[in-house]
Amino acid sequence: MPAEPTAVENTILRLIAEAGAGRTISPTEAARALKPDTEWHVLMPPVRRAAVKLALAGSIVIYRKGKPVDPNDFKGVYRLGLPRHD
């Protein structure tokens, strides 16, 4: 049974809040929180879609190699966090 988009978004936001300011989470953390058994990998596409939606809304930032990336155009390993005010 696929995870509801709202549940995925809420999980991402909760985990980022728990991580604290200046910290990021891996998208796999969100997938594992939603489906802690061995089948968590099936949630990676919904986690990515939710992350993009939240980033476009300005709620989170998608980071690659420690730098913010365009939510509409990124590849590879990424992390999720709150906007930084450096």
C-alpha angles and dihedrals in degrees: 000000000000120000118254112252091235091054091050092049092047091049092051092049092047094050092047091050090049091050090057136219116327093017129105136204132219117243087235088064089060093046092049092048089055096043111016096181127085093282097070092111091073088068096059095094093049090047090052092048091049091047091052091048092049092046092051088051090052094243095117140007127233111222130198118186088350095304129104114255135200105269089217095053121035135117137190132018114359141172133209128227148138120286111276120227100202 
